[in-house]
Amino acid sequence: MSKIKWNSEKMLSISAMSMSFFTLLIFIYQTNLMRKQNYLSILPYLTVATTTNSAAPVFELNLQNHGVGPAIIESVNVTYKDTTYNLIDFDNKMYKFLVFLAPKLDSIKSYSHSPMSKGMAIPANSIYNILRVSDSSEEFLLMAQTIKFLLEDGMNYKIIYKSIQDEHWLIHHNSQGPQKLN
């Protein structure tokens, strides 16, 4: 066996290789941290909220994105009495669907509504108004009571949306927040 002769050149080269190796480890760690930070910086967090103000009178149904990235709608389905309906069949409009389930809502005249179409993006920290009934106490009460009855009678919604990183999420009537699908 031959013995390794240590001289300053060999020690310097081993030190340089060791430093390079540790630099590589730090670089990999920092890259992983940046990837996680990027992931969290574009995460959408959708919720469905109703707003009622009997004094105004105003009833609103809203999609709220509490996240820090846009939420892109993939599909909206509503289940009622063991039948699942796709909102596409109602021009992506919740009001048309509600009138289908409860024809008495057709008497409401002071309303505005917006579609929930596939591919529609809801920006971060924003509210997207799906339905608004205002200016009439009778219409306000009719909408609020009908929605309450339908929910108590088993109506359930499922909204699937995605982030710009193509991660899919689901929210539904009883969810405690978005559920990751993939």
Buried (B, 14 or more C-beta within 10 A) or exposed (E): EEEEEEEEEEEEEEEEEEEEEEEEEEEEEEEEEEEEEEEEEBBBBBBBEBEBEEEEBBBBBBBBBBBEBBBBBBBBBBBBEEEEBEBBEBEBBBBBBBBBBBEEBEEBEBBEBBBBEBEBBBEBEBBBEBBBBBEBEEBBBBBBEBBEEBBEEEBBBBBBBBBEEEBBBBBBEEBEEBEEEE
